[in-house]
Amino acid sequence: MIPLTALLSRLRTRKFLFLILIFSTLSLFLYTSALSSFVSDWSLLDRLPGFSGTNTGHTQSTCTPTEYNAGRWVWKPYYTRPGALTKSTTPTTANWTEVKEVTAQMQKNEDILEFARFGGCASSREYWWHFAVDRKEQWDRFPGAVEWEWVPGGRCSSTQGLREWKVEEVIRELVEGGGWLLIGDSVTENHFFSLSCLLYPHVLATPDYTKESSFDRAWPQHLYLNPSSPLLHTDSSTVRITKHQSGLVKPKQEQLRFPPSFDIHKTPLVTFRRNDLLFSKEELEDMHKELHPEFYSPPTNTSKPFSLFSEEPVWSIPPSTYLTSLFLAPTSHYRTLILSTAGHWTTNLFSGYKGPNPTSGEGVEEENLEDRKDGDPVYGYDGLVKFFGEVMQIWAGRVQDAFDEARAGEVERGLGRPYPPPPPPSSPHGVGVAGGEEPVNRMRERTAVVRAYLPGHEDCHEHRSAWQEVVPFKWNWWNWGEIGRYNQVFETLLSPNTSTTQQKKYKDVHYLPIDRPGRLRPDAHASGDCLHIMTGAGVLEGWSHYIWHYITREVSS
């Protein structure tokens, strides 16, 4: 048996000490590598808002709507972008503000998918119309119209600014954090179609318009999680994002965590409902009679009774349908309500605001302000915008009250857990582990965001590049010249009171003034009109990108 003194003497040899040092260093390296991999693979920390491997608190504001809106368009050849919302791989063109060359020629409709860097689209609703390639005589617009990249202003372009768009993270957020409900007119339908392309192939869309000979614009449209999505299969070595880009899936990546009652076949991740006015016509007529009785004086023998609306078609549903019965339904998976309105608030639809003609009852657009007395009706857009403001104040109050009531009910039932969930107390390193406490409700707080409405461009099809400054209207088609006044209503109503410490009145209802990228794109419209926006030009895709960033970063902070 070796004496203790002799053993200690051997341990003090240089060779033995060197071996101990090497072994300790290697063990430490392997431990930290495994821990780093474990933390980075944990979806709720590394992939979701307000959490990271080094900070478990909410992030600070990094890219406000105003900063995002203050950017500029730069030209980037389509082949330099791996995906629709990925940055170009050629920074040498960063300052190009006009088209430098024709990079390709369009030969068939399907070419637009290559130019726009899409692998496909889930929605089948007027497929080629949404890409503005349904008229061959306009094919000279491509690929130029989809070769522009929005570079946001302020802090948004920094490494800690606007979140990088990663479709896997967006899908995970929609499943685990809650879905989106899009409410608006046909421009919002443009947005929905674009989103179905951004999320492809991870989503499926309904209805299938290829099987329908006719359709109703009031039909709801849905995006569901595709059962074939690579995110549902961890044995795959790659995830197909588009035909141009794929990303490696780490062996230990967590599978999607489905909230209670989530049904992959019945629970939509995104829904669009057509709603031009946010209220039904009947509700608006009742509000108008109560708020403005001056319009309803008894008619004379030469005048007709006042009527608020003309016979112009309009699709609109009451808040009780899209808010109470849909967004806040007991089985609802929605957590973000996205709305935009103003385009149908015209004096053609609200024809009563054209003013009465004493002899014929027909409307006249201009109002003689000098002859108007106190208490007389205010006609024209001055009166209509005033009514719009009153209506939207009622709307914001109803939304906030409904959210508060729903939140109180969840807290009472013990469902008021935050999202992402806090780690169980027993988990090491602030990371949840298998077998730990599973929260009852892991979806995020409900949020409503109002996107600034986007007017059209006059003579849009004459343009072939982006603008660097907004150009004023010449003829003020429709109500386009008044859209700024409608947007200002929401800006005033929903912006925080920065002059005092008073809490924001509608704390869960937010306004996003992110219309400038679209105002600078006269070349990005559909083939048949100058209001609707084509998919792939970057405008609609930018809305999805920023809204996702805002609700997961800015609201969380």
Secondary structure, 3 states (H helix, E strand, C coil): CCCHHHHHHHHCCHHHHHHHHHHHHHHHHHHHHHHHHHHHHCHHHHCCCCCCCCCCCCCCCCCCHHHHHCCEEEECCHHHCCCCCCCCCCHHHCCCCCCCCCCCCCCCCCHHHHHHCCCCCCCCCCHHHHCCCCCHHHHHHCCHHHCEEEECCHHHHCCCCCCCCCHHHHHHHHHHCCEEEEEECHHHHHHHHHHHHHCCCCEEEECCHHHCCCCCCCCCEEEEECCCCHHHCCCCCEEEEECCEEEECCCCCCCCCCCCCCCCCCCCCEEEEECCCCCCHHHHHHHHHHHCHHHHCCCCCCCCCCCCCCCCCCCCCCHHHHHHHHHCCCCCCEEEEEECCCCCCCCCCCHHHHCCCCCCCCCCCCCCHHHCCCCCCCCHHHHHHHHHHHHHHHHHHHHHHHHHHHHHHHHHCCCCCCCCCCCCCCCHHHCCCCCCCCCCCCCCCCEEEEECCCCCCCCHHHCCCCCCCCCCCCCCCCCHHHHHHHHHHHHHHHCCCCCCCCCCCCCCEEEECCCHHHHCCCCCECCCCCCCECCCCCHHHHHHHHHHHHHHHHCCC
